[in-house]
Amino acid sequence: MGLDITVLAVDWERLEQTPFEERYALLEDAAMPEDELDWDAEPQRGWVWPAASNVPWCGRYEFHSTTGSYKPHFWAGQAWDDVREHAGPEPREHLDAFLRDLIWDTDTEDASVSGLFPADTDPWHRRLLLACPPATVSALAGHWARAEPLLEGLRVPYGTHAACPGRWIEDFDEFSVLLREWGVVVTEAERRGCGLVGLPL
């Protein structure tokens, strides 16, 4: 089994008010509310509010363009690495800033989330794939608003430098669909004043 990702929008104030030792378990409940799942129903897509009845201050986003796997997100980050030097200064600036905290692994950590959860004891089994407090989400939404109208301009350089048939993100269309989903995630979280957390579930 590969790595999965579940993205939650979180009322950050409620999260900080939750006892330290209970926070991660509550987010796990929001990510996978076992008692509330209907295994015979069609898979949910888009935002689910609330994520679970016992965590009413969380929403869960179900990606349309993936099957829950983290691999498409990872390969979209790799594709951006391949194409960013061939993008114009404005899309490069805003997509760098947008993707860095979401799927483009630059080994940076937001100092404001340090200590919010127990530390990872095994670097190969991360407890969090992303953690963005509301101020970071607001900044991401601003970058996306500037990057989204410029996205189509990457089609040609992407086809030349990043397209890879057989890879999880094969072409520009798949890349742009996934980025636009992240745009929906960030825009709605920002509208609600929420932070974002990504769990490997």
HELIX and SHEET records of a PDB file:
HELIX    1   1 TRP A   12  GLN A   17  1                                   6    
HELIX    2   2 PHE A   20  ALA A   31  1                                  12    
HELIX    3   3 GLU A   34  GLU A   36  5                                   3    
HELIX    4   4 LYS A   71  VAL A   83  1                                  13    
HELIX    5   5 ARG A   84  HIS A   86  5                                   3    
HELIX    6   6 PRO A   89  ARG A  100  1                                  12    
HELIX    7   7 ALA A  111  VAL A  113  5                                   3    
HELIX    8   8 PRO A  134  ALA A  147  1                                  14    
HELIX    9   9 GLU A  148  LEU A  154  5                                   7    
HELIX   10  10 ARG A  155  HIS A  161  1                                   7    
HELIX   11  11 PHE A  172  ARG A  192  1                                  21    
SHEET    1   A 5 GLY A  46  VAL A  48  0                                        
SHEET    2   A 5 CYS A  58  GLU A  62 -1                                        
SHEET    3   A 5 THR A   6  VAL A  10 -1                                        
SHEET    4   A 5 GLY A 195  LEU A 199 -1                                        
SHEET    5   A 5 LEU A 130  CYS A 132 -1                                        
END                                                                             
